[in-house]
Amino acid sequence: MLKVKVTQVGNSMGIILPKEALKKLKAEKGDMLYMVEKSEGYTLTAYQQDFEDQIKVAEGIMKKYRNTLKELAK
Protein backbone atom coordinates (compact mmCIF):
# COMPACT_ATOMS: atom_id res chain seq x y z
CA MET A 1 0.00 0.00 0.00
CA LEU A 2 1.26 3.47 -0.87
CA LYS A 3 0.46 6.49 1.26
CA VAL A 4 -0.32 9.82 -0.46
CA LYS A 5 -1.16 13.19 1.01
CA VAL A 6 -3.91 15.52 -0.19
CA THR A 7 -2.41 18.93 -0.98
CA GLN A 8 -3.57 22.30 -2.28
CA VAL A 9 -3.17 22.77 -6.05
CA GLY A 10 -4.36 26.27 -6.91
CA ASN A 11 -8.02 26.47 -5.86
CA SER A 12 -8.36 22.68 -5.95
CA MET A 13 -7.02 19.73 -4.00
CA GLY A 14 -4.79 17.02 -5.41
CA ILE A 15 -2.45 14.17 -4.62
CA ILE A 16 1.11 13.54 -5.77
CA LEU A 17 1.57 10.01 -7.08
CA PRO A 18 4.88 8.34 -6.24
CA LYS A 19 7.03 6.99 -9.07
CA GLU A 20 6.15 3.40 -8.10
CA ALA A 21 2.42 4.13 -8.55
CA LEU A 22 2.95 5.82 -11.93
CA LYS A 23 5.08 2.89 -13.11
CA LYS A 24 2.42 0.37 -12.03
CA LEU A 25 -0.33 2.42 -13.76
CA LYS A 26 1.92 2.89 -16.82
CA ALA A 27 1.03 6.57 -16.60
CA GLU A 28 3.04 9.61 -17.60
CA LYS A 29 2.60 13.36 -17.43
CA GLY A 30 -0.56 14.36 -19.32
CA ASP A 31 -2.16 10.89 -19.22
CA MET A 32 -5.78 10.55 -18.12
CA LEU A 33 -6.52 8.38 -15.08
CA TYR A 34 -9.96 7.23 -13.97
CA MET A 35 -11.44 6.93 -10.49
CA VAL A 36 -13.91 4.05 -10.36
CA GLU A 37 -16.38 4.05 -7.48
CA LYS A 38 -16.66 0.72 -5.68
CA SER A 39 -18.38 -0.36 -2.47
CA GLU A 40 -15.16 0.03 -0.46
CA GLY A 41 -14.25 3.44 -1.94
CA TYR A 42 -12.52 4.48 -5.17
CA THR A 43 -10.01 2.67 -7.35
CA LEU A 44 -7.56 4.66 -9.49
CA THR A 45 -6.95 3.13 -12.91
CA ALA A 46 -5.54 4.02 -16.32
CA TYR A 47 -8.21 1.82 -17.93
CA GLN A 48 -11.47 3.34 -19.15
CA GLN A 49 -14.08 0.69 -18.34
CA ASP A 50 -16.60 1.54 -21.02
CA PHE A 51 -13.95 1.71 -23.77
CA GLU A 52 -14.26 -2.00 -24.61
CA ASP A 53 -18.03 -1.63 -24.91
CA GLN A 54 -17.56 1.31 -27.27
CA ILE A 55 -15.13 -0.69 -29.42
CA LYS A 56 -17.58 -3.62 -29.66
CA VAL A 57 -20.35 -1.27 -30.81
CA ALA A 58 -18.02 0.34 -33.38
CA GLU A 59 -16.95 -3.07 -34.70
CA GLY A 60 -20.59 -4.09 -35.08
CA ILE A 61 -21.36 -0.93 -37.05
CA MET A 62 -18.28 -1.40 -39.25
CA LYS A 63 -19.28 -5.00 -39.97
CA LYS A 64 -22.88 -4.07 -40.75
CA TYR A 65 -21.91 -1.20 -43.07
CA ARG A 66 -18.74 -2.76 -44.54
CA ASN A 67 -19.75 -2.13 -48.17
CA THR A 68 -20.81 1.44 -47.50
CA LEU A 69 -17.53 2.17 -45.72
CA LYS A 70 -15.54 0.66 -48.62
CA GLU A 71 -17.35 2.94 -51.09
CA LEU A 72 -16.77 5.99 -48.89
CA ALA A 73 -13.07 5.15 -48.63
CA LYS A 74 -12.58 5.43 -52.42
N, C-alpha and C positions, 0 to 999 in steps of 0.2 A: 504494500500500500504506500502510495506517495502522499505527502502532506503538502497542501498549497494554501496560501494565505490570500484572502480577499483584500484588494487594495484599490485606492482611488485612481481612476484613469479619466482625467478631465472631469466632466459632470457625471460620469458613470462609475460603475464598479467593475473590477476585472480580476482575473487570476493570472499568475505567471506560471506557465507550464515548464517543468524541468526538462532538460535534454532527454532524459530516459523516457519520459512520457511522449515527447514529440517523435522520438525514434520508433517507439512501439506503435503509435498512431500513423506512422509514415507521413507526418505532416510537416510542412515548412511554412515560412512566412508567407502570408497571403492566402493560404489554403482555408477552405471552409470546413468547420467541424460542426457536428450536430449533437444536440442534447436530446436524448430520448427519455421520456418520462416512463418510469416503471413503478411498481408498487412500493419498492424500497427506496425510491428517490429518482435521481437522474443518472444516466449513463452517457459519457462523452464518447463520440465515435466519429470516424472520418467517413463512414458509410451512410449514404442516404437510403433509408429503408424502402421508400416507394420507387426508387430508381429502377429496380428490376421489374416491377409491375409496369412502369412506363415503357420499358424496352419491349416487354412481351406484347403490349398493345400496339406499339409501333411495328413490330415484326408481323403481327397479324394484318395490319393495314397494308404493309408492303407486299405481303403474300397475296392478299385479296385484289390489290390494284397493280399487280406486277406488270401487266401489259400496258396499262395507262402510264405507269412510271417510265417504262422503256421508251414509249413514244415521246414523253416529255423530255427525256434525256437526250434526244437527237438534236 
